[in-house]
Amino acid sequence: EIVLRQSPGTLSLSPGQSGTLSCRASQTIPMSSVAWYQQKSGQAPRLLIYGASIRATGIPDRFSGSGSGTDFTLTISRLEPEDFAVYYCQFFISTPTFGGGTRVEIK
Amino acid sequence: QITLKESGPTLVKPTQTLTLTCTFSGFSLSASGMGVAWIRQPPGKALEWLALIYGDDDKRYSPSLQSRLTIAKDASKNQVVLTMTNMDPVDTATYFCAHPSDYYDDRAYIAQWGQGTLVTVS
């Protein structure tokens, strides 16, 4: 069973700063199976990135995904107030698995 | 436009069986490659996948919960039903139904989510 570990658990940033969120898999996984979601309090998750680096429809270009093998990254550039939320990575081959999440909070 | 909406009880007692219905629009579960998933999230915790069904009736379950879960579709009604037996307070969570990417797509992800429904076990 593949496990996804996200770090840090919480990232404290100021608006305008950039942040890097990490997702590490317990074994090598294909880039095509990696996605990132944003979840705001009381809302459903929203797809941000799929295929490790492809932005979903309507997602601003300040969100970017990268990585391969076991290490994947979501970078948020120039944080806007609406970007403060929890972010989850996901691995999906046959069935989906989610990481534990990273909370991006206002510093 | 694809939409999904969950319905069912908000409160169940321990040992009871939970039945949730996902009513969707914008795609057909009669079409090959189309699917519906159930995912839950305990308060303040991470997302947990539960079950998945595709249009060809391929069903998949979380290994840790498989013995308690049943997923079924009614393509004519655009509905998917999830049942979970022997509910316990630890099953208190928001339950989401969701639409995964096409089974035949090279890239796999959850494309759309319902709003979720909070189920409390007490």
Interface residues (C-beta under 8 A of the other chain):
Chain A: E1 S32 S33 A35 Y37 Q43 A44 P45 R46 L47 Y50 G51 I54 Y88 Q90 F92 I93 S94 T95 P96 T97 F98 G99 G100 G101
Chain B: A37 I39 A46 L47 E48 W49 L52 R60 S62 P63 F96 P100 S101 D106 R107 A108 Y109 I110 A111 Q112 W113 G114 Q115 G116
